Amino acid sequence: MPSYDLSRLSAIAKGLEPIQRECMITLALKIADDSCKMDDYERSVFMQLYDAMQVYQSDFFDEDIFSLIVQTRQSPSAQLFAKIKPLRQAGMDYVGRPKMKAFKAHVRHELTQEI
């Protein structure tokens, strides 16, 4: 298991470009509805990155996506998962698998860099 420097999460979150924010929102949806294949530690790291984002805006998703993520994290249910599924699928179609993989690799790299 990699050792991440979690003190860097805030700086990484501040530096996210618009497409990277779309990746993060899509990933948060995947984690919230338990469709993400990452292990629990990585899920928690990426959700901490999501929580560290100071700019909760999206060029793709409606603004209510953020409250849906909060609601699902607080009270996961089949009904909320059903709401999330088409949104996360649309997010993945918008972002694309290569950009999502590149985003996750970038974050992992930033969290393991030597100072």
C-alpha positions, 0 to 999 in steps of 0.5 A, a space after each residue: 500500500 502506498 504511503 501518501 502525504 495527506 498534508 498535500 490534499 489541500 494544495 492539490 485540491 486548490 490546483 485542480 483544473 476544471 476537467 480534473 474537478 469533473 473527474 473528482 466529482 465523478 469519482 465521488 459519485 462512484 465512491 458514494 454509490 459503492 461502484 468504485 473499485 479502489 480499496 477503502 484507503 484510496 477511497 478515503 484519500 480521494 474523498 478527503 481530496 473531494 472534501 478539500 475542494 474549495 470550488 464546488 462548481 461544475 461545467 457538466 453537472 447541475 449544482 444539486 450534484 453536490 448535495 446528492 453526494 452529501 446525502 448519499 454519504 450520510 444516508 446511503 440507500 438504493 434509492 440514492 444509488 439509483 439517482 447516482 448511477 445515470 449521473 456517474 455514467 454520464 460523468 464517465 462518458 464526459 470525462 472518459 476513461 483515459 482522463 480519469 486514469 490520468 487524474 488518479 495517477 496525477 493525484 497519487 503522484 502528487 501525494 507521493 512526491 519527495 519535497 
